[in-house]
Amino acid sequence: MITMNNERVVTSYVLSAVWFFGLAGLHRLYNGKIGTGLLWLFTFGVFGLGQFVDLFLIPNMVDEYQLKLMAKNGLGPNGLPLSQPTITATHAPLPAESFTIKLLKAAQARGGQLSMTQAVMATGASFAEVEAAMQEMLRSGYASITNDPETGVVLYHFHEL
């Protein structure tokens, strides 16, 4: 999450710098502050004063927006779901090398990150089966989604590994 915040802070500062070209408030619009973003846009950053003050407020503005997005998606500040379903043991015990264990071992061997293709290769399951399992781990808070910075491939990151 910190990486996304850092990227968002940098983007916000770049959008704030566009003020020198006559477009103030873009950083506010980018961080979900539509009303004040429009005010900044039409008043040239509240005559430059508001734009200057925002240089110190941007990191908090970004954090507030990220928390709002996470809450909208049912996640708490730590990235874990706000409410987790209660699981009861109503099924037979799993075999020693269950599908989930295979996925987790494959992720552990790759530094806690696993792409869909890597998961399919490690388990021998179909893409649909792997995706369903990964989405369940994502919903349960055991994994999060990131992108490889070089290739853009979707990676499931397991924080505990």
C-alpha positions in Angstrom: 0.0 0.0 0.0 2.8 2.4 0.7 4.1 2.1 -2.8 0.7 3.1 -4.2 0.6 6.1 -1.8 4.1 7.2 -2.8 3.2 7.1 -6.5 -0.1 8.9 -5.8 1.8 11.6 -3.8 4.3 12.1 -6.6 1.4 12.3 -9.2 -0.4 14.8 -6.9 2.7 17.0 -6.7 3.1 16.9 -10.5 -0.6 17.9 -10.9 -0.1 20.7 -8.4 2.8 22.0 -10.5 0.5 22.4 -13.5 -0.6 25.5 -11.6 2.2 27.3 -13.3 0.5 26.7 -16.6 -2.8 28.1 -15.4 -4.5 24.9 -14.2 -4.8 24.9 -10.5 -6.6 22.3 -8.4 -6.0 19.3 -10.6 -4.3 17.6 -7.6 -7.5 18.1 -5.6 -9.7 16.6 -8.3 -7.3 13.7 -8.6 -7.7 13.0 -4.9 -11.5 13.1 -4.9 -12.0 16.7 -3.6 -14.2 17.8 -6.4 -15.7 20.9 -4.8 -12.5 22.5 -3.7 -10.8 21.3 -6.9 -13.2 23.2 -9.0 -12.9 26.2 -6.6 -9.1 26.1 -7.1 -9.5 25.7 -10.8 -11.7 28.8 -11.2 -9.8 31.0 -8.7 -6.3 30.1 -9.8 -5.7 28.1 -6.6 -7.5 30.7 -4.4 -5.1 33.3 -5.9 -2.1 31.0 -5.3 -2.4 31.0 -1.5 -4.5 27.8 -1.4 -2.2 26.2 -3.9 0.9 27.0 -1.8 -0.8 25.7 1.4 -1.7 22.4 -0.4 2.0 21.7 -0.9 2.1 20.8 2.8 -1.4 19.1 2.7 -0.9 16.7 -0.3 0.4 13.7 1.7 -2.5 13.8 4.1 -4.9 14.4 1.2 -3.6 11.3 -0.6 -3.8 9.2 2.6 -7.4 10.3 3.2 -8.4 9.4 -0.4 -6.7 6.0 -0.1 -8.6 5.3 3.1 -11.8 6.3 1.6 -11.2 4.0 -1.4 -10.3 1.1 0.9 -13.4 1.6 3.0 -15.5 1.7 -0.1 -14.1 -1.7 -1.1 -14.7 -3.1 2.4 -11.1 -2.9 3.6 -9.8 -1.4 6.8 -6.7 0.9 7.1 -4.4 -2.1 7.3 -5.8 -3.5 4.0 -7.7 -6.4 5.6 -11.4 -6.9 5.2 -13.6 -5.0 7.7 -15.8 -8.1 8.2 -14.7 -11.6 7.6 -17.2 -14.5 7.4 -17.2 -17.0 10.2 -15.9 -20.4 9.0 -17.2 -23.5 10.6 -15.7 -27.0 10.3 -18.5 -28.8 8.6 -16.5 -30.7 6.0 -14.0 -33.6 6.0 -10.4 -32.8 6.6 -8.4 -31.7 3.6 -5.7 -33.9 2.1 -2.2 -33.2 3.1 -1.3 -31.4 -0.2 -4.5 -29.4 -0.8 -5.0 -27.0 -3.6 -4.5 -24.0 -1.4 -1.3 -25.4 0.1 0.1 -25.9 -3.4 -0.7 -22.3 -4.2 0.9 -21.0 -1.0 4.0 -23.1 -1.5 4.3 -21.8 -5.1 4.0 -18.2 -3.8 6.5 -18.8 -1.0 9.0 -20.1 -3.6 8.6 -16.8 -5.5 9.0 -14.4 -2.6 5.4 -14.2 -1.6 4.1 -13.2 -5.1 2.4 -15.3 -7.7 0.9 -14.7 -11.1 -2.1 -16.6 -12.5 0.1 -18.4 -15.0 2.6 -19.4 -12.3 -0.2 -20.7 -10.1 -1.7 -22.8 -13.0 1.7 -24.3 -13.7 2.4 -25.0 -10.0 -1.0 -26.7 -9.3 -2.0 -28.2 -12.7 -5.5 -26.7 -12.2 -7.4 -24.6 -14.8 -7.2 -20.9 -14.9 -10.8 -20.7 -13.7 -10.1 -22.8 -10.7 -7.0 -20.9 -9.8 -8.7 -17.5 -10.3 -11.6 -18.6 -8.0 -9.1 -19.7 -5.3 -7.1 -16.5 -5.6 -10.2 -14.3 -5.5 -11.3 -16.1 -2.4 -7.9 -15.5 -0.7 -8.1 -11.8 -1.8 -11.6 -11.4 -0.4 -10.5 -13.1 2.9 -7.6 -10.7 3.2 -4.8 -13.3 2.9 -3.6 -11.8 -0.4 -3.6 -8.4 -2.2 -3.2 -7.5 -5.8 -0.2 -5.6 -7.3 1.3 -5.3 -10.7 4.8 -6.1 -11.7 6.5 -2.7 -12.3 8.3 -3.8 -15.4 5.8 -6.1 -17.2 2.5 -5.0 -15.7 1.5 -8.6 -14.9 -1.1 -9.0 -12.2 0.6 -10.5 -9.1 -1.1 -11.8 -6.0 1.0 -10.8 -3.0 0.8 -12.9 0.2 1.9 -10.7 3.0 2.6 -13.5 5.5 5.0 -15.4 3.3 
